[in-house]
Amino acid sequence: MKTITQYKEDLKALMKKVADIDAKCVSENRDPVESELTLKNEILDTVKEFQEIVKTQERQERITSELETPQAAVTDPKPTVKVVGTGIEVRDKDKFRSLGEQMAAVINAGTPNRTIDPRLYNAATGLGETVPSEGGFLIQQDFAPGLLQEVFETGLLSQKCRTIEISSESNSIKLNGVDETSRASSLWGGIQVYMADEAATVTATKPKFRKIELNLHKMMGICYLTEELMRDVSALEGWVKQGFTSAFGFKIDDQIFQGTGAGQALGFMNGGSIVSIAKESGQAKETVVFENVVNMYSRLFASSRKNATWYINQNVEPQLFRMSLSVGTGGVPVYMPAGGISGQPYGTLFGRPVMPIEHCATLGTVGDIVLADLTDGYIMARKGGFQQDASIHVQFLYDEQVLRFITRFDGQPVRASPLTPYKGGSDYTQAHFVSLATRA
């Protein structure tokens, strides 16, 4: 019978054959043919068979070692911490000292013939312990909340949303929202209140609700790491944290702004609850004029004015700098630039900050300037921290490791439609979000 080392060498050789097939397909810019798929499946079946043999032999060696090792004296338990998402407790002295050190251990665990760091714990469901390409490790609790928090602080939009943390046992949450489209004759979708002497009898009324359902969607990020970078733990931590927190924050903001709701969050631009302001009669294309921002501001909920922010594409700024309110034969500036009259680190319109973001559309297109109250108008759900996985197989021929992060979140506007106010009529609806129609 072969030894464990011999079986592991055979496994390495078999996976090399699989990688060679993939490399050939990549070099010829094609998908695998039927014979190649058949061969790969046969090889992988053999791999699984060898893995079971190795697991059995390793288990036998562990049991033999335990039986031959004297029992240690009972000591007081050491302080422990839980590994996020597992319920497993780890002693303080067994914790990783930095996120970079743990990432290096994860990558090392994904390399054949290398010992898995005992401080790593495999994810519980759907991930194998012996196949690195199918295995994953959860980020230590010390690091996971910090990394997750940095992601949402990096996002300019996500940090303003109302956020709900979903428990580890669930992947969705259902909330009750008010189903209200008009306040002209009732409140809260159906409530009416009468004075006692208005009628001998009154009609019983009740509020109307709608269901808001948030189902977590998986967001994944992948990067390739050279062996040289992997050996530099401090550089690895700094590079990955900076890159992934920025990228995840940017992508989450993009979904909050314009997500389709299909397999991702529903953005407020597509949510049906945004008011669109028409351009002025005779307004030139690719412009923003004073009348536009006045009309936008007047259609925002009055209660939202304390929280609202103007979001613009940066190429809208020249329009704002040239904008003025005519007074007699002269005029006064409308837009207060940062560090100037406003005395703020950002420009202001009607006292509300103006923030350029890349998610806004280009000048002249709907979405180039938006007035939004995300605090009251948008709800977001998220779960736990980040799952971290590593594999050597994807970039095997290039001597690179693949590092993958996964997190889950969802979001949508609180309201399903704009609201007709008590006075003003259906042509003067209001909302948490207001945009300017295309000026072509």
C-alpha positions in Angstrom: 0.0 0.0 0.0 1.2 3.5 -0.8 2.1 6.0 1.9 0.3 9.2 2.5 3.2 11.1 0.9 3.0 9.0 -2.3 -0.8 9.5 -2.5 -0.3 13.3 -2.1 2.3 13.3 -4.9 -0.2 11.4 -7.1 -2.9 14.0 -6.3 -0.6 16.8 -7.3 0.2 15.0 -10.6 -3.5 14.4 -11.3 -4.4 18.0 -10.7 -1.5 19.1 -12.9 -3.2 17.1 -15.7 -6.5 18.9 -15.1 -4.7 22.3 -15.2 -2.9 21.3 -18.4 -6.3 20.6 -20.1 -7.6 24.0 -18.9 -4.5 25.8 -20.1 -4.8 24.2 -23.5 -8.4 25.4 -23.9 -7.3 28.9 -22.8 -4.4 29.1 -25.3 -6.7 27.9 -28.1 -9.5 30.3 -27.0 -12.2 27.6 -26.8 -14.3 25.5 -24.4 -13.3 21.9 -23.5 -14.5 19.3 -26.0 -16.5 16.2 -24.8 -13.4 14.0 -24.7 -11.6 16.5 -22.5 -14.5 16.8 -20.2 -14.7 13.1 -19.9 -11.0 12.8 -19.1 -11.3 15.6 -16.5 -14.2 13.9 -14.7 -12.3 10.6 -14.7 -9.3 12.3 -13.2 -11.4 14.1 -10.6 -13.1 10.8 -9.6 -9.7 9.3 -9.0 -8.7 12.4 -7.0 -11.8 12.0 -4.7 -10.9 8.3 -4.3 -7.3 9.1 -3.3 -8.5 11.9 -0.9 -10.7 9.5 1.0 -7.8 7.1 1.3 -5.5 9.9 2.6 -8.2 11.0 5.1 -8.5 7.5 6.4 -4.7 7.1 6.7 -4.4 10.5 8.4 -7.1 9.6 10.8 -5.5 6.3 11.6 -2.2 8.1 12.3 -3.9 10.6 14.6 -5.7 8.0 16.6 -2.5 5.9 16.9 -0.6 9.0 18.1 -3.2 9.9 20.7 -3.2 6.4 22.1 0.6 6.5 22.4 0.7 10.0 24.0 0.3 10.4 27.8 -2.7 12.3 29.0 -1.8 15.9 29.9 -2.6 17.3 33.3 -5.9 19.1 33.6 -5.4 22.9 33.7 -7.6 26.0 34.0 -9.3 26.9 30.8 -7.7 29.8 28.8 -9.6 32.9 27.7 -11.3 32.2 24.4 -13.0 34.1 21.5 -15.5 32.9 19.0 -14.7 32.5 15.3 -17.4 34.4 13.4 -20.1 32.3 11.9 -19.0 29.0 13.5 -19.7 29.0 17.2 -16.1 27.6 17.7 -14.0 29.1 20.4 -10.3 29.8 20.1 -7.8 30.6 22.8 -6.3 34.1 22.8 -2.8 32.8 22.2 -4.1 30.8 19.2 -5.5 33.9 17.4 -3.9 35.5 14.3 -2.1 38.7 15.0 -3.2 40.4 11.8 -5.5 40.0 8.9 -2.4 39.6 6.6 -1.1 36.7 8.7 -4.5 34.9 8.5 -4.7 35.5 4.7 -1.2 34.0 4.3 -2.3 31.0 6.3 -5.4 30.6 4.1 -3.4 30.7 0.9 -0.9 28.2 2.4 -3.7 25.9 3.3 -4.8 25.8 -0.3 -1.4 24.6 -1.5 -0.9 20.8 -1.8 1.6 19.1 0.7 1.5 22.1 3.1 0.2 21.8 6.6 -3.0 23.6 7.4 -2.6 26.1 10.2 -4.7 24.8 13.2 -6.0 28.3 13.8 -8.1 28.1 10.6 -11.6 26.7 10.7 -13.4 25.4 7.7 -16.7 26.9 6.7 -19.5 24.5 7.7 -21.7 24.0 4.7 -21.0 23.2 1.1 -17.2 23.4 1.4 -14.8 20.6 1.5 -11.8 20.3 3.8 -9.5 18.4 1.6 -10.1 20.1 -1.8 -8.6 23.6 -1.6 -10.6 24.8 -4.6 -13.8 23.9 -2.8 -12.7 24.9 0.7 -13.0 28.2 2.6 -12.0 29.7 5.9 -13.9 32.3 7.9 -12.2 35.5 8.8 -11.4 35.6 12.6 -13.9 37.6 14.5 -11.4 40.3 15.4 -10.9 41.1 11.8 -14.3 40.5 10.2 -16.3 43.3 11.8 -13.5 45.8 11.1 -13.2 44.9 7.5 -17.0 44.9 7.0 -17.3 48.2 8.8 -14.6 49.8 6.6 -16.4 48.7 3.5 -19.6 50.5 4.5 -17.7 53.5 5.6 -15.9 53.6 2.3 -19.2 53.9 0.4 -20.5 57.4 0.3 -24.1 56.1 -0.1 -24.2 53.0 2.0 -23.1 54.8 5.2 -26.2 57.0 5.0 -28.7 54.2 4.6 -30.8 52.6 7.3 -29.1 49.3 7.9 -30.5 46.0 9.4 -28.1 43.2 10.5 -29.6 39.8 9.7 -28.8 36.9 12.0 -26.5 34.1 11.0 -29.5 31.7 10.8 -31.4 33.6 8.1 -30.8 34.9 4.6 -33.8 37.2 4.3 -36.0 39.6 6.3 -39.6 40.8 5.8 -40.7 44.2 7.0 -44.0 46.0 7.0 -44.1 49.3 5.0 -46.9 51.7 4.6 -48.7 51.3 1.3 -49.5 54.9 0.7 -49.7 56.7 -2.6 -51.8 59.7 -1.7 -52.6 61.8 1.4 -55.3 63.8 -0.4 -58.2 62.0 1.4 -56.6 59.7 3.9 -53.4 59.0 5.8 -51.2 55.9 6.0 -53.0 54.3 3.1 -56.6 54.5 4.5 -56.8 56.2 7.9 -59.5 58.9 8.2 -60.2 61.0 11.3 -63.5 62.9 11.8 -64.8 65.5 14.2 -67.6 64.3 16.3 -70.2 66.6 14.9 -69.3 66.2 11.2 -71.7 63.2 10.8 -74.0 61.1 12.9 -72.0 58.0 11.9 -68.5 57.6 10.6 -66.9 54.9 8.4 -64.4 52.7 10.1 -60.9 53.0 8.5 -57.6 51.3 8.8 -54.0 51.7 7.6 -52.8 49.9 4.6 -49.4 48.1 4.6 -47.2 46.4 2.0 -44.5 43.8 2.5 -40.8 44.8 2.1 -38.7 41.7 1.6 -34.9 41.8 1.5 -33.2 38.7 0.3 -29.4 38.7 0.7 -27.4 38.5 -2.6 -23.9 37.3 -2.7 -21.2 39.8 -3.7 -17.8 38.3 -4.5 -14.4 39.8 -5.2 -11.3 37.9 -6.6 -7.7 38.9 -6.8 -4.5 37.1 -7.9 -1.5 37.1 -5.6 2.1 36.3 -6.6 4.2 34.1 -4.3 6.4 37.1 -3.6 3.5 39.3 -2.3 2.2 36.4 -0.3 5.5 36.1 1.7 5.2 39.8 2.7 2.4 39.6 5.3 2.2 43.3 6.1 2.1 44.3 2.4 -0.5 41.6 1.8 -2.8 42.9 4.5 -2.5 46.6 3.5 -2.9 45.9 -0.3 -5.9 43.6 0.1 -7.7 45.6 2.7 -7.3 48.9 0.8 -8.3 47.3 -2.5 -11.2 45.2 -1.4 -12.8 47.7 1.0 -12.7 50.4 -1.7 -14.0 48.0 -4.4 -16.8 46.5 -2.3 -17.8 49.9 -1.1 -18.0 51.3 -4.7 -20.0 48.3 -5.9 -22.5 48.5 -3.0 -23.0 52.2 -3.7 -23.5 51.5 -7.4 -26.4 49.1 -6.5 -27.9 51.5 -4.1 -27.9 54.1 -6.8 -29.0 52.1 -9.9 -29.3 48.4 -9.0 -31.9 46.5 -11.0 -33.3 44.4 -8.2 -32.7 41.2 -10.3 -30.1 39.2 -8.4 -28.9 42.4 -6.7 -30.2 45.3 -4.6 -32.9 47.6 -6.1 -31.4 51.1 -6.6 -33.5 54.2 -5.9 -33.1 55.3 -9.6 -35.0 52.1 -10.6 -37.3 51.7 -7.6 -40.4 53.5 -8.8 -40.4 55.9 -5.8 -38.4 58.7 -7.4 -39.9 62.0 -8.7 -38.6 63.1 -12.1 -38.5 66.9 -12.8 -39.0 67.9 -16.4 -36.6 70.3 -18.1 -37.5 74.0 -18.6 -39.2 75.1 -21.8 -36.4 75.9 -24.3 -33.7 74.7 -22.0 -30.4 74.0 -23.8 -29.2 70.5 -23.9 -26.5 69.4 -21.4 -27.3 72.2 -18.9 -28.5 72.6 -15.3 -30.3 75.9 -14.6 -31.5 77.5 -11.4 -35.1 76.6 -12.1 -34.2 72.9 -12.2 -32.8 72.8 -8.7 -35.6 75.0 -7.3 -38.2 72.5 -8.8 -36.2 69.5 -7.5 -35.9 70.9 -4.0 -39.7 71.7 -3.8 -40.6 68.1 -4.6 -38.5 66.5 -1.8 -40.4 65.6 1.3 -40.2 68.5 3.8 -39.1 66.0 6.5 -36.2 64.8 4.3 -34.6 68.2 3.9 -32.6 67.8 7.1 -31.0 64.6 5.8 -30.9 65.0 2.0 -27.8 65.3 -0.1 -27.3 66.5 -3.7 -25.4 63.9 -5.7 -23.9 65.0 -9.0 -21.6 63.8 -11.8 -18.4 65.9 -11.5 -19.0 67.3 -15.0 -22.1 69.0 -13.6 -20.0 71.3 -11.4 -19.2 73.9 -14.0 -23.0 74.4 -14.4 -23.4 75.0 -10.7 -20.5 77.5 -10.5 -22.1 79.6 -13.3 -25.6 79.4 -11.8 -27.1 82.6 -10.3 -30.4 84.2 -9.2 -31.3 87.3 -11.1 -31.9 90.4 -9.0 -32.7 93.5 -11.0 -30.0 94.0 -13.5 -27.5 91.8 -11.6 -27.6 88.5 -9.7 -26.3 86.6 -6.7 -24.6 83.2 -6.7 -26.8 80.2 -6.0 -24.1 77.4 -5.5 -21.9 77.9 -2.5 -18.5 76.2 -3.3 -16.6 74.3 -0.7 -14.3 76.3 1.5 -15.9 79.5 0.3 -19.1 81.2 1.4 -20.5 77.9 2.8 -17.5 77.3 5.1 -18.0 73.6 4.6 -15.7 70.8 3.1 -18.3 70.5 0.3 -20.5 72.8 -1.8 -24.1 73.4 -0.9 -27.4 74.1 -2.6 -30.3 75.3 -0.3 -28.0 74.5 2.6 -27.6 70.8 1.7 -24.2 69.3 0.7 -23.3 68.6 -3.0 -21.2 65.5 -3.4 -19.7 64.4 -6.8 -19.9 60.7 -7.2 -19.0 58.5 -10.1 -22.3 56.7 -10.1 -24.2 59.7 -11.4 -24.9 59.9 -15.2 -23.0 62.3 -17.4 -24.3 65.9 -17.8 -27.6 66.2 -19.6 -28.7 62.6 -18.8 -31.2 61.6 -16.2 -29.3 60.8 -13.0 -26.6 63.5 -13.5 -28.0 65.4 -10.5 -30.1 63.8 -7.8 -31.5 65.0 -4.5 -31.7 62.0 -2.2 -32.6 61.3 1.5 -31.1 57.8 2.0 -31.5 57.9 5.8 -35.3 57.8 5.7 -35.8 56.6 2.2 -33.6 53.5 1.7 -33.3 50.4 3.8 -30.4 47.9 3.5 -29.8 44.5 5.0 -26.4 42.8 5.5 -25.2 39.6 7.2 -22.1 38.9 9.2 -18.6 39.6 7.9 -16.6 38.3 5.0 -15.9 34.8 3.9 -12.4 34.3 2.7 -11.3 31.5 0.3 -8.1 30.7 -1.5 -7.1 28.4 -4.4 -4.0 27.6 -6.4 -5.7 25.9 -9.3 -7.1 28.8 -11.3 -3.7 30.4 -12.0 -1.6 27.3 -11.5 0.5 27.8 -14.6 1.3 31.4 -13.6 2.5 30.6 -10.0 -0.2 32.7 -8.6 -2.7 32.2 -5.8 -6.4 33.3 -6.1 -7.9 35.0 -3.1 -11.7 35.4 -2.9 -13.9 37.5 -0.5 -17.7 37.0 -0.3 -20.2 39.1 1.6 -24.0 39.3 1.4 -26.4 42.3 1.3 -29.6 43.6 -0.2 -31.5 46.9 -0.2 -34.4 48.8 -1.7 -36.3 52.1 -1.3 -38.7 52.3 1.6 -41.5 53.5 -0.6 -42.8 51.9 -3.7 -44.0 55.1 -5.4 -44.1 58.9 -5.0 -46.7 60.4 -2.7 -49.5 62.8 -3.6 -49.6 65.4 -0.8 -52.6 66.5 1.2 -52.7 69.7 -0.8 -51.1 70.3 -4.2 -52.6 67.6 -6.4 -51.4 64.5 -8.2 -49.2 66.7 -10.5 -47.1 67.7 -7.5 -46.0 64.4 -6.0 -43.2 64.3 -3.5 -40.6 61.7 -2.6 -37.4 60.8 -0.8 -35.6 60.9 -4.1 -35.8 63.5 -6.9 -34.0 63.5 -10.3 -33.8 65.8 -13.3 -35.1 64.4 -16.6 -32.8 64.2 -19.7 -32.0 67.5 -21.4 -31.3 66.4 -25.0 
